[in-house]
Each structure stands twice: as structure tokens, then as C-alpha cells.
């Protein structure tokens, strides 16, 4: 999935979490992130902290790959 916005990133996180059958509360307990942060991230809130978002993606087994377009 190509991520071009915070909303797309949040939807990818949400889909993976649901695929794993994890609740936001469970992820909150495992990561120490608040359930409200996870909710904001999944809903594409633009004030989300990038470091926490990357950590959450990693916990859910998602890799984030940046590459130069057209190469």
C-alpha cells in the first residue's frame, strides 16, 4: 500500500491491527501508548508524533519503506 497521507497511514495501521484481531486497548497495554493516541493515529490526526507511529507500525509487524520515486 502506498502511503501518501496521515489518513492512509492510519488506515493501514488500523487494518493491520484488526487483521491481527488486536484491540486498541491491547496495543495500548503492550506499547505503553495511550488508546487515544492509537485512535488519533488510525483516524489520520495530523498532530500524531512520528516516532510513536513508527514504533506502533513495527509492533504490528509492518515495515515502512521510503524510496525515491521513479527509481
Secondary structure, DSSP 8 states (H G I E B T S, - for coil): ----SHHHHHHHHHHHHHHTT--HHHHHHHH---HHHHHHHHTT-TT--HHHHHHHHHHTT-------TT-
